[in-house]
Amino acid sequence: MRYIVRRGGEIVTAKGGSATGTKGHATALITEEFDGMVTTDALYNLVPPKRINPYYLLFLFKQPIILNQVNMFTKGTLYKLIQRNDFEKKSKFQDWKVVWKNK
């Protein structure tokens, strides 16, 4: 599955890999330079509500407490993966009304 990313606050974050839930966890804010590009289903595409600054959400994704939460819900030893349900519900992002573009 492929997804088109849009600037204006969309964030992409890795759902799997050996660095998932560590300080090497890949998360990025989509800027004008990458507007309209296609991503793979290896990333979760998140659109924060207007009341949440996307730079703040990006900042949170880089914090050890959030990375530890992500790591806590990953499954696998060599290739760690976090399921969307775990990522969304157990990390409390559902309380923020974040839009998940991935089904």
TIKOLNU-370075 format. One record per residue: residue in one letter; x, y, z of N, C-alpha, C in turn. Coordinates in steps of 0.02 Angstrom, whole numbers, plus 32768, in hexadecimal, padded with zeros to 4 digits. Atoms other than C-alpha are relative to their C-alpha. Example, Ala and Ser with C-alpha at 12.3 -4.5 7.8 and 13.67 -1.06 7.14 Angstrom:
BEGIN
A802D7FC5800082677F1F8186802D803C8000;S7FD67FC57FFD82AC7FCB81657FD980378025;
This chain:
BEGIN
M802A7FC58000800080008000802C803E8000;R7FDB7FC18002803C80B17FDB7FD480388018;Y80247FC67FE6800B81568029802180407FE7;I7FE67FBF8015801E82077FEA8002802D803D;V7FF97FD57FC68061827E806D7FF480497FEC;R80107FBA800B802D8334807D8022802B8035;R7FE27FD17FD0808583C780CC7FC8801E802A;G80337FE07FD6802D842981527FF37FD9803F;G800780207FBF804A83BD81E980017FB57FFF;E800080498000804C830A81AE80447FE68018;I7FC4801E7FE580CA829E820A80017FB77FEA;V7FF78046800F810F81F781D2802F7FE38035;T7FD680217FCE8159817C824E80047FB67FF0;A7FF48047800F81A380CE823C7FD47FD4802B;K802680317FD98138803B827080287FC2800E;G7FD7803C7FF581C27FBA82698049800C7FF1;G7FB97FFD800B827C7F9C826780267FF78041;S7FD8800D7FC4830A7F7B82DE8005803E802D;A7FFB7FC37FD8830B803283177FBD8018801C;T80427FEB7FE88250803C833C7FFE8003804C;G80047FF67FB88236808383E9804380118021;T7FBF7FEB7FE482ED80B883FD800E80487FE8;K7FF17FBB80158343816083E5800C80057FB5;G7FF880018049835F812D832F7FBE7FF87FDB;H80428007801E82A3811E83117FF380397FCE;A800A7FCF803582778176826E7FBC80218003;T803D7FD8800181F582018277801080427FDE;A7FF37FC2802581E5829982057FC080277FF5;L80377FD380118175832E81E58004800D7FB5;I80027FF5804981408341812F8000804B7FF3;T7FF97FBA8012817983E880EB7FEC80097FB7;E80137FF180448152843E8046802A7FD97FCD;E7FD38024802D81E883E87FF67FE77FB97FF0;F8017804580098195833D800D7FB57FFA7FF6;D80488000800B80E0836F7FF07FEF7FD87FC1;G801780278039808982F17F7F80297FC27FF2;M7FD7803C800B810F826A7F8D7FDB7FC3801A;V801F803F7FED80E281B47FA3802A7FDE8035;T7FDD80287FCD810F814F803E7FE87FB87FFC;T801480467FFE81048096805F7FD67FF2803D;D802680137FC5809E803780DC802E7FEF803B;A7FD180097FC9813C802A81477FFE803B8031;L80077FC47FD6810D80D481917FB8800A8014;Y80427FE77FEC807A811281F47FFD80497FED;N800B7FBA8013803581B581AF7FCF801D8032;L80297FE17FCD7FEF822582387FF280487FEF;V80127FBA800A7F9282C882267FE4801A8042;P80197FE67FC07F83832582CB7FC880327FF4;P80347FCE80077EE9838F82E8801E80468001;K7FE77FBB80057EFB844A82CB8018801C8043;R7FEE7FE47FBE7F07846C838680447FE7801A;I7FBE801A7FEC7FAA84078392803380157FCD;N7FC97FEB802C80468454834980267FC27FE9;P7FDD803C8018809683CF82D880497FFD8016;Y7FBB80007FE881438406831180037FE68048;Y8004801A7FBB810E83DF83C47FF97FB47FFE;L80098048800680D48332838F80427FDF7FE9;L7FBF8019801781798317833380327FFF803B;F7FD67FFC7FC481D5834F83D17FF17FC7802F;L801380377FD3817382D18438801A7FBD7FE8;F7FEA8040801C819F824383C2804B7FF58009;K7FB880057FF58257826783E680127FF7804A;Q7FF380037FB98245826084A380057FB9801B;P7FF780447FE5828381C885067FC07FE2801E;I803C801C7FE181DE81B685637FCF7FE47FCB;I802C80188037817C81A584BF80217FC47FDE;L7FDD8038801F8201813584717FFC7FC2802B;N800780397FD281FA80C5850B7FBA7FE27FFB;Q804480188009813D80BA84F67FFA7FD87FC0;V8002802280408150808B844080247FBD8006;N7FD9803D7FF881D6800B846C7FDB7FCC802A;M8024802D7FD481687FC184F37FCB7FD77FDA;F80368022802480E27F93847480177FDF7FBF;T7FE88022803C81527F5283E980027FB5800B;K7FFB80487FFE81547E9A83BF80387FEA7FD2;G7FCA8018802981E67E37837A8043800D8021;T7FBE7FF77FE3829D7E2483A58031801F7FCF;L7FD37FE3803283017E4383077FE0803A7FDA;Y80247FCC8025827E7EA882A97FC48013802A;K80357FEB7FD382127F0783247FC980237FD7;L803A7FE2802281647F3D82EC7FCD80158033;I80377FEA7FD580DD7FA283407FC180027FD6;Q804180018022802A7F81830D7FDD80438009;R80237FC07FFC7FBD801782E97FD38004803D;N802D80017FC67F407FE4836F8027800E8040;D7FD67FF37FC57FCA7FE083F2801A80478001;F7FE47FBD80068018808183B37FCB80358011;E80357FCE7FF97F7380DE83B07FE17FFF8046;K802780037FC17F1880A1844B802B8000803E;K7FD780067FC47FA1807484C5802D803C800B;S7FD57FC57FF88008811084A37FD7803F800C;K802E7FC97FF07F6F817F84C27FF980347FC8;F80097FD080377F7781D584177FB680057FEC;Q80477FFB80107EBE81AD84047FE0803B8025;D801B7FC87FDA7E9D8230848B800C80437FDE;W7FEE7FC280237EEC82B3841A7FD980097FC0;K80267FFF803F7E79828A8387802E80057FC4;V7FD2800380397F0D826883147FDF7FD77FC9;V801C802480397ED58232826680357FD07FE6;W7FD38033801B7F25818F822C7FEC7FF37FB9;K8010800A80467F2C8187817080067FB77FEB;N7FF6804680107F6280D081707FC67FD8801D;K8037802B7FE87ED68051817E801A7FBC8013;
